[in-house]
Amino acid sequence: MFCGECGATVLAPRVVEAPPRPRTSDTVIIQPLPRSYRPPIDPNPVIAVLPAPVPPAVLPSASPIRMPPAPRQPDADAAAAEPAPVERAAIPDPHAALIDDPDDVEATRVIPRSRPGERFVLQFSTGDSATVTGSGLVGRNPVAQPGESFDQSVVIVDPGKSVSKTHLEFGQTNGVFWVSDRFSGNGTIIRQPDHDPQRAEAGRRYTVVRGSRIDIAEQFFVVS
């Protein structure tokens, strides 16, 4: 290198590099111990005393199995003294014949729910007619109340729906025909021969003779 002012030769100083610094994440190297190093001996060492081992639990011995005593053979004298069992005859089941008879159901005789009595014919204004022999209901869709029982239901066709669904009840007592209004919406009028028309009171029975006309709203029927 040369001087910038005089041009004389100048020796360059020696560059000394700094030693590398260990990074924080590098492993720290320690000096090994000399071979002649021995750890000091403690004159009063502490000896740990371990507890004595617990002996295993001794299970109680199983109780001996006792066999039931053998049944004692009855003596010949005792067997002879004991009376012999009395055999009883089987009691017949009164319903066995009904259950075992396969023809019992087919031979069942159907009986009416009430006494038939006299026959009456109801001729309706619609052109239909019905022959009745017991009790029944008349209406567009007659339905009995819970606990009631009737022999038949007579349906009348009424496009105007002036007739109630369950309009009238009928029956007979000792061959005499009677009718009773079932709280219908338009009521019931009874027209008997040689009598003035009579409006029926709901729930009351009225005896009628043959040839009488019963008006139920816009429809009617004649009892014959």
Order of alpha helices (4+ residues) and beta strands (2+ residues): alpha-alpha-beta-beta-beta-beta-beta-beta-beta-beta-beta-beta-beta
